[in-house]
Amino acid sequence: MVGALHLGARKERGAEHRLETDDRPLITFAVFAYNQVRWVRAAVEAALAQTWTPLQIILSDDGSTDGTFAIMEELAHSYHGPHQVQLNRNPRNLGIGGHVNRVMELVAGDLVVVAAGDDISVPHRTASIAEVWLGSGRRAMSIHSAVTEMDADGSLLSLRGFNGAEALNDTARVARKGIGILGASHAWAREVFDRFGPMMSDIVNEDVVIPFRSSLLGTVAYIEEPLVRYRVGQSSWHGVRGGSTEVDTLRERTRFHFRLAHINAIQAYTDALRFDDSRITDLTRTRLLETWFMWQVSEGRQVRLSDTVATALSGASLPKMIVWALNYRNRPFYRLFLKLKG
């Protein structure tokens, strides 16, 4: 099955929308899945159990090659509750950025709560996020929360909070540093896409891109209560190709990290230009040049002196660049990088 299919609540779409009021706007809850047949049933059941109404639920599969979509389809067809359910299956794998862009084309709500196909949201997650969003006068463009970590078998491990949440409302700092959140707990206003458009299709860290957009348009809010059971050990880092030795593996991880950091910086610079704030644009340009330098060095390429000077003159830290280049050549950085990234 390809494309989107409307199911759920057995009501006409217009009738569902008539349930909206200023106090209870339509919200979208989107489950993003890819080859998660082992866990997706629990993720979808958690979506269907959300207490907020009116709610549009989008169950979206990114071209899985296992039985992930079959389970999503089964649960959607057997659902007879109050929510509007919409199925989507991408004909080919679009990756994280492309998948988010596709789902945003289907979103009807003014706020989008997102969930991964291997995590479990508590039933009142959407309602708690909606309370914060409405309480902010809808100025909270991104909202995230603490999570409870669990292992692959679903055994609960520990609480994971977010230190320094206030930094996400320092737009200049976010522009320069590329500060992100834990995407598994994220919700965002549809306005961040209405204003800035789709993300670059090769974006992997949507949880870096969207908080920056949100800080430009409004505020980023944090909820201390854990609203998601987050399955650890399933991140994109585990898909990085390893090498024959520890150093080779660390080299691949380093290259992967700085390539993604540079892609994020390109998107941030593009968004800053669209927002038309010269100060923020200058900060993202510095970040763009700095991440380009780091990426080139991690790839083993020779960086011209003129490019190095231009990067430093843009505001990048020359000592940091020199130390990084020396560390890279002498290998000790790899071990520190592995330790920091786990």
C-alpha positions in Angstrom: 0.0 0.0 0.0 1.4 3.4 -1.0 0.3 6.9 0.1 -2.1 7.9 2.8 -5.4 6.3 3.9 -7.9 7.9 6.2 -9.5 5.7 8.8 -10.5 5.8 12.4 -13.6 7.3 14.2 -15.8 6.5 11.2 -16.6 10.2 10.7 -16.3 12.6 7.9 -13.2 14.8 8.1 -15.3 17.9 8.3 -17.3 16.5 11.2 -14.1 15.8 13.1 -12.9 19.3 12.5 -16.2 20.7 13.8 -15.2 19.4 17.2 -12.5 22.0 17.5 -12.8 25.0 19.8 -10.4 27.6 20.8 -9.8 25.7 24.1 -9.5 22.3 22.4 -7.8 22.7 19.0 -7.1 19.8 16.8 -3.7 18.3 17.5 -1.8 15.8 15.4 0.0 12.8 16.9 2.5 11.2 14.5 4.2 7.8 14.8 7.3 7.5 12.7 8.4 3.9 12.1 11.0 2.1 10.1 11.8 -1.7 10.4 10.6 -1.7 14.0 8.3 -4.8 13.8 9.4 -5.9 17.3 8.2 -2.7 19.0 5.8 -0.8 16.8 2.6 -2.5 18.1 3.2 -0.9 21.6 4.0 2.5 20.0 0.8 2.5 18.0 -1.4 1.3 20.9 0.0 4.1 23.0 -0.9 6.6 20.2 -4.5 5.3 20.0 -4.8 5.5 23.8 -4.1 9.3 24.0 -6.7 11.1 26.1 -6.7 14.4 24.2 -9.5 15.1 21.7 -9.8 16.1 18.9 -6.8 14.2 17.7 -5.5 13.3 14.3 -3.2 10.2 14.5 -0.8 9.7 11.6 0.8 6.2 11.5 3.7 6.6 9.0 6.1 3.9 7.8 9.3 4.9 5.9 9.4 1.9 3.5 10.1 -0.8 6.0 11.2 -4.2 4.7 9.9 -6.2 7.6 6.3 -6.4 9.0 6.2 -3.0 10.6 3.5 -1.5 8.2 1.3 -4.6 8.4 1.0 -4.2 12.2 0.3 -0.4 11.8 -2.4 -1.2 9.2 -4.0 -3.9 11.3 -4.3 -1.7 14.4 -5.6 1.2 12.3 -8.4 -0.9 10.7 -9.4 -2.4 14.0 -9.6 1.0 15.8 -13.1 2.3 16.6 -12.3 5.1 19.1 -12.7 8.9 18.9 -9.6 9.7 17.0 -9.1 10.3 13.3 -6.5 7.8 12.1 -4.4 8.2 8.9 -2.1 5.6 7.5 0.9 6.6 5.4 3.5 4.3 3.7 6.4 5.8 1.8 7.1 3.8 -1.4 10.8 4.1 -0.6 12.9 5.0 2.4 13.2 8.7 2.7 15.4 9.0 5.7 14.5 11.0 8.8 14.4 14.5 7.2 12.4 13.3 4.2 10.1 11.3 6.4 9.3 14.3 8.6 8.7 16.5 5.5 6.3 13.9 4.1 4.3 13.6 7.4 4.1 17.4 7.6 2.3 17.4 4.3 -0.5 15.3 6.0 -0.7 17.2 9.3 -4.1 18.9 10.0 -3.4 20.0 13.6 -1.7 23.2 14.7 0.5 21.3 17.0 2.4 18.0 16.1 3.4 15.5 18.8 5.9 13.0 17.5 6.7 9.5 18.5 9.2 6.9 17.4 8.1 3.4 16.4 10.1 1.8 19.2 9.0 4.1 22.1 5.8 4.3 24.2 4.0 7.5 25.1 2.0 7.8 28.3 -1.8 8.2 27.7 -1.8 11.9 28.9 1.3 12.9 26.9 -0.6 14.9 24.3 -2.9 16.5 26.9 0.1 17.6 29.0 1.9 19.1 26.0 -1.3 20.9 24.9 -1.7 22.4 28.4 1.8 23.9 28.2 1.3 25.0 24.6 -2.1 26.7 25.2 -0.8 28.1 28.5 2.0 29.9 26.6 -0.5 31.6 24.4 0.7 29.2 21.6 4.1 30.9 21.7 5.8 27.7 22.7 6.9 26.5 19.2 8.7 23.4 20.5 7.9 21.4 23.6 9.9 18.5 25.0 9.9 16.5 28.1 11.9 14.2 30.3 11.7 10.5 29.4 12.0 7.1 31.2 14.7 5.0 29.6 14.0 1.3 28.9 16.0 -1.5 27.3 15.2 -3.5 24.2 12.9 -5.8 26.2 10.9 -3.0 27.8 12.5 -3.1 31.2 12.6 0.4 32.8 16.0 1.7 33.5 16.3 5.3 34.7 14.8 8.8 34.4 16.5 11.0 31.8 16.0 14.7 32.1 17.3 17.6 30.1 19.8 19.9 31.8 20.1 23.5 30.6 16.7 23.8 29.0 16.8 27.5 29.3 19.7 27.7 26.8 17.2 26.7 24.1 15.6 30.2 24.5 18.9 31.9 23.9 18.5 32.2 20.1 22.0 33.5 19.5 23.5 30.6 21.5 21.4 28.0 19.6 22.4 29.6 16.3 26.1 29.4 17.1 26.2 26.1 18.9 23.5 24.0 17.3 21.9 22.9 20.5 19.4 20.1 20.2 16.9 18.2 22.3 15.9 14.5 22.6 13.7 14.1 19.5 11.8 11.2 21.1 10.0 13.6 23.4 9.4 16.4 20.9 6.3 18.3 19.8 6.3 21.4 17.6 3.9 23.9 16.2 3.0 23.5 12.5 4.0 27.1 12.1 7.8 26.2 12.1 7.2 24.4 8.8 4.6 26.9 7.4 7.2 29.7 7.9 10.5 27.9 6.9 9.3 25.2 4.6 10.6 21.6 4.4 13.9 20.6 5.8 16.8 19.4 3.6 16.0 15.8 2.8 19.4 14.5 4.2 18.8 16.0 7.6 19.1 13.4 10.3 19.0 15.6 13.4 15.5 17.1 13.1 15.8 17.6 16.9 18.5 20.2 16.2 16.9 21.9 13.2 13.4 22.4 14.6 14.3 23.8 18.1 16.4 26.5 16.3 13.4 27.4 14.1 11.2 27.4 17.2 13.6 29.8 19.1 13.4 32.2 16.2 9.6 32.3 16.2 8.8 31.9 19.9 9.9 29.9 22.8 11.0 26.3 23.6 9.3 24.8 26.6 10.4 21.8 28.8 8.2 19.5 30.9 10.0 17.8 33.8 7.5 14.9 33.9 8.6 11.9 31.9 6.0 11.5 29.2 7.7 8.9 27.0 9.3 5.5 27.6 12.4 5.8 25.5 14.1 2.7 24.2 17.9 3.2 24.4 20.4 1.7 22.1 18.4 2.3 18.9 19.9 5.6 17.7 21.5 6.3 14.4 24.9 6.0 15.9 24.5 2.3 16.0 24.1 2.2 12.2 27.6 3.7 11.6 29.8 1.3 9.7 32.6 0.0 11.9 36.2 -0.5 11.0 38.6 -3.4 11.4 40.2 -1.7 14.5 39.0 0.6 17.3 40.7 3.6 15.7 39.1 2.9 12.3 35.7 2.6 14.0 36.3 5.9 15.8 37.3 7.5 12.6 34.0 6.5 11.0 32.1 7.8 13.9 34.0 11.1 13.8 33.4 11.5 10.1 29.7 10.7 10.6 29.4 13.2 13.4 30.9 16.2 11.6 29.2 15.5 8.3 25.8 15.7 10.1 27.0 18.8 12.0 27.8 20.5 8.8 24.4 19.5 7.2 22.7 20.9 10.3 24.7 24.1 9.9 23.7 24.5 6.3 20.0 24.2 7.3 20.5 26.7 10.1 22.1 29.2 7.8 19.3 28.8 5.3 16.7 29.2 8.0 18.4 32.3 9.3 18.5 33.9 5.9 14.7 33.2 5.5 14.1 34.8 8.9 16.1 37.8 7.8 18.0 38.6 11.0 21.6 39.7 10.1 23.0 39.0 13.6 21.6 35.5 13.7 22.7 34.9 10.1 26.3 35.9 10.9 26.3 33.4 13.8 25.0 30.6 11.7 27.6 31.4 9.0 30.4 31.1 11.5 29.0 27.7 12.6 28.8 26.7 8.9 32.4 27.5 8.2 33.6 25.9 11.5 31.7 22.6 10.9 33.0 22.6 7.3 36.6 22.9 8.6 36.0 20.0 11.1 34.4 17.9 8.5 37.2 18.4 6.0 39.8 17.5 8.5 37.9 14.4 9.7 37.8 13.2 6.0 41.6 13.5 5.9 41.5 16.4 3.4 44.0 19.2 3.3 42.4 22.5 4.2 44.0 25.5 2.5 45.5 28.2 4.7 43.3 30.8 3.1 40.2 28.8 4.0 41.4 28.3 7.6 42.0 32.0 8.0 38.6 32.9 6.5 37.0 30.5 9.0 38.8 32.0 11.9 38.0 35.6 10.8 34.3 34.7 10.6 34.4 34.3 14.4 35.3 30.6 14.7 37.7 29.6 17.4 41.2 29.3 15.8 42.7 27.6 18.9 39.9 25.1 18.9 40.5 24.4 15.2 44.2 23.9 15.7 43.7 21.6 18.7 41.2 19.6 16.8 43.4 19.2 13.8 46.4 18.1 16.0 44.2 15.7 18.0 42.8 14.2 14.8 46.2 13.5 13.4 47.5 12.0 16.7 44.4 9.9 17.4 43.7 10.6 21.1 40.6 12.6 20.2 39.0 9.4 19.0 39.0 7.7 22.4 37.6 10.8 24.0 34.9 11.1 21.3 33.9 7.5 21.8 33.6 8.0 25.5 31.5 11.1 25.1 29.1 9.5 22.6 28.8 6.2 24.3 
